[in-house]
Amino acid sequence: MSRLTCLALAVVALAACEQSGPGSAVTAPDAAIGINTVTKKDLGTLGGTNAYGTGVNDSGQVTGHSDVTPSGHKAFIWKAGHFTALPNLPGTTIGVANGINSRGSVVGYITVSQAVNHATLWQGQTVRDLGTLGGPTSIAYAINTSGQVVGMSELNPYGQREAFLWQNGHMTKLPSLGGDDNFAFSINTGGVIVGQSETALDRQRAVRWQNGVITDLGDLGGGMAFATGINDLGDIVGGSRLPNNQIHAFRLLHNGVMQDLGVLPGGVSSQATGINNQGQIVGFGTTASGPNHGFSWKNGVMTDLGTIGGTFSQANAVNNNGRIAGFGHTAQIVNHAVVWIVTP
């Protein structure tokens, strides 16, 4: 039920390869558009200019990160109208949260020196550097109820990036498809992990790791895909290239059929970022006016979440109660963390 923090990794995924892989797909070029009520709450910031919501648990705790000064940035937990700033490591000024579990443990990264990040775990006001696989940088993206953490770490100083699983104090490299660009984005309560892995031919593929085995999940016909979320039933979401080179959000049920979720009205691309145990999917996609809007998808209906006064929004996570966390532009064209609820 986790999400991508920002668009940076999506851009990595969208930049890749061409060959189609295994797996069957069901393509629907346009999502069904329904009339739903969208309630939105602008959470604001920690006092700085911009803030981003990235995760939400079933207790309604929203995690994310916010400016606190022109040069300082902190991870946070928000609940019931109140922000709690999470500490940075001594001597550091930038902390970013990417995911939260049911116990309120938060993962992300802290910038430990210029352009060098380390995967980080926050438990209350205790902060822990999770280290790396040997290279300078690592980033944690998700944590499950058992405290298993997944993410990406550089393996060496030359930019080789590998997916990892951290548990019981140890970071372990996950298998890859043979390439040097690999990410684990989400993990469910059963310890099943999803993400993307590069092949030896530089092709980016959506993958699942289960019991130490990596599986290529296929694509929607364009040869590239990435998986960003998994629920406790094993249903997976993400984005995939179509034969026409557009990227569409997908859902892959545990029966193995990948379904194209379509796009918002007038849009041409979309990607999913999270899914809950009720099958509600969230993500973002282009609109008729151009900029991305967050969306909620359920039972074949895609709902535009709109904005909080600006032109852009992005939904990053959804809990089992239907609360959606993300961020959006205000009328002043700054980013604020947002919570949405969609009702029929």
ZINORUR-V576124 format. One record per residue. RES is the residue in three letters. PSI is psi in degrees with one decimal (999 if undefined). Layout:
res=(RES:RES)
psi=(PSI:PSI)
//
This chain:
res=(MET:SER:ARG:LEU:THR:CYS:LEU:ALA:LEU:ALA:VAL:VAL:ALA:LEU:ALA:ALA:CYS:GLU:GLN:SER:GLY:PRO:GLY:SER:ALA:VAL:THR:ALA:PRO:ASP:ALA:ALA:ILE:GLY:ILE:ASN:THR:VAL:THR:LYS:LYS:ASP:LEU:GLY:THR:LEU:GLY:GLY:THR:ASN:ALA:TYR:GLY:THR:GLY:VAL:ASN:ASP:SER:GLY:GLN:VAL:THR:GLY:HIS:SER:ASP:VAL:THR:PRO:SER:GLY:HIS:LYS:ALA:PHE:ILE:TRP:LYS:ALA:GLY:HIS:PHE:THR:ALA:LEU:PRO:ASN:LEU:PRO:GLY:THR:THR:ILE:GLY:VAL:ALA:ASN:GLY:ILE:ASN:SER:ARG:GLY:SER:VAL:VAL:GLY:TYR:ILE:THR:VAL:SER:GLN:ALA:VAL:ASN:HIS:ALA:THR:LEU:TRP:GLN:GLY:GLN:THR:VAL:ARG:ASP:LEU:GLY:THR:LEU:GLY:GLY:PRO:THR:SER:ILE:ALA:TYR:ALA:ILE:ASN:THR:SER:GLY:GLN:VAL:VAL:GLY:MET:SER:GLU:LEU:ASN:PRO:TYR:GLY:GLN:ARG:GLU:ALA:PHE:LEU:TRP:GLN:ASN:GLY:HIS:MET:THR:LYS:LEU:PRO:SER:LEU:GLY:GLY:ASP:ASP:ASN:PHE:ALA:PHE:SER:ILE:ASN:THR:GLY:GLY:VAL:ILE:VAL:GLY:GLN:SER:GLU:THR:ALA:LEU:ASP:ARG:GLN:ARG:ALA:VAL:ARG:TRP:GLN:ASN:GLY:VAL:ILE:THR:ASP:LEU:GLY:ASP:LEU:GLY:GLY:GLY:MET:ALA:PHE:ALA:THR:GLY:ILE:ASN:ASP:LEU:GLY:ASP:ILE:VAL:GLY:GLY:SER:ARG:LEU:PRO:ASN:ASN:GLN:ILE:HIS:ALA:PHE:ARG:LEU:LEU:HIS:ASN:GLY:VAL:MET:GLN:ASP:LEU:GLY:VAL:LEU:PRO:GLY:GLY:VAL:SER:SER:GLN:ALA:THR:GLY:ILE:ASN:ASN:GLN:GLY:GLN:ILE:VAL:GLY:PHE:GLY:THR:THR:ALA:SER:GLY:PRO:ASN:HIS:GLY:PHE:SER:TRP:LYS:ASN:GLY:VAL:MET:THR:ASP:LEU:GLY:THR:ILE:GLY:GLY:THR:PHE:SER:GLN:ALA:ASN:ALA:VAL:ASN:ASN:ASN:GLY:ARG:ILE:ALA:GLY:PHE:GLY:HIS:THR:ALA:GLN:ILE:VAL:ASN:HIS:ALA:VAL:VAL:TRP:ILE:VAL:THR:PRO)
psi=(21.0:-177.8:168.2:142.0:-55.6:-169.2:-5.1:-45.9:-28.9:-39.4:-39.9:-46.7:-39.4:-14.6:-0.9:-174.4:-178.2:-18.2:138.4:147.7:-168.8:168.0:147.4:157.1:146.1:119.7:130.7:106.9:-25.0:135.4:149.3:135.9:121.9:169.1:105.9:159.9:127.3:119.6:130.5:145.7:120.2:115.1:-14.1:-145.3:-180.0:9.8:-15.3:-160.1:-44.6:148.0:152.2:125.9:132.6:-21.2:160.4:135.3:178.7:-11.6:-2.3:8.6:125.3:132.4:160.7:-154.3:153.3:147.9:143.0:-27.4:172.8:-26.0:4.0:145.9:133.3:148.5:156.4:162.3:132.4:136.3:134.4:43.7:2.2:131.5:141.1:116.3:138.8:140.7:148.8:165.2:151.6:132.3:2.7:159.6:-5.0:117.7:136.6:127.1:137.5:-23.9:160.5:144.1:-176.3:-19.1:-1.7:9.1:138.7:142.7:156.6:-127.4:159.3:136.1:112.6:-21.7:178.2:119.4:18.8:117.5:148.5:134.3:139.4:143.7:126.8:128.5:102.5:-129.8:13.2:128.5:137.9:126.5:120.1:-3.7:-160.7:177.6:6.8:-24.7:-176.8:-30.3:144.6:155.6:132.2:137.8:-29.2:155.1:136.7:-179.2:-31.8:-6.4:10.7:132.7:138.6:156.6:-150.1:139.9:142.0:140.3:-23.2:177.0:0.7:11.2:9.2:118.6:129.9:144.4:145.9:158.3:126.3:127.8:146.1:37.7:3.6:134.8:126.8:134.2:133.2:153.1:153.6:176.7:9.3:-7.7:-173.9:14.5:96.0:138.2:138.0:118.6:-25.8:150.8:136.5:-179.5:-23.6:-0.1:11.5:132.8:144.2:158.2:-142.1:149.5:142.9:139.8:172.7:-16.6:18.3:33.7:127.7:129.1:142.5:134.3:160.3:138.0:124.8:125.4:37.9:2.5:132.2:136.7:128.8:125.8:-1.8:-165.1:-176.8:20.0:-7.7:0.6:-2.6:141.1:159.5:141.1:130.0:-15.7:151.2:138.9:-178.2:-11.1:-12.2:7.3:139.3:143.7:162.9:-142.5:152.1:146.6:139.7:168.7:-25.9:8.4:-0.7:155.4:127.8:147.0:146.4:158.8:132.0:105.3:163.7:-5.2:-1.9:4.9:122.0:125.7:131.6:123.6:-5.4:-159.8:166.6:159.1:124.7:-6.8:169.1:-14.6:159.4:161.9:146.3:148.4:-18.2:160.9:138.6:-178.5:-9.9:1.9:7.5:130.6:140.6:160.4:-150.1:158.1:163.1:158.5:176.5:-31.2:-9.1:-64.3:152.2:144.4:146.7:153.9:158.8:133.5:129.6:135.6:39.6:0.8:125.2:125.2:127.0:122.9:-9.2:-159.7:-178.0:38.3:-20.1:-148.9:-8.0:145.1:161.7:126.6:129.8:-21.9:156.3:135.5:-179.8:-5.0:4.6:7.7:133.0:133.3:142.3:-146.0:164.8:161.2:138.4:178.4:-21.9:5.5:43.9:162.1:132.6:146.0:145.6:146.6:131.5:151.4:132.4:127.1:147.9:999)
//
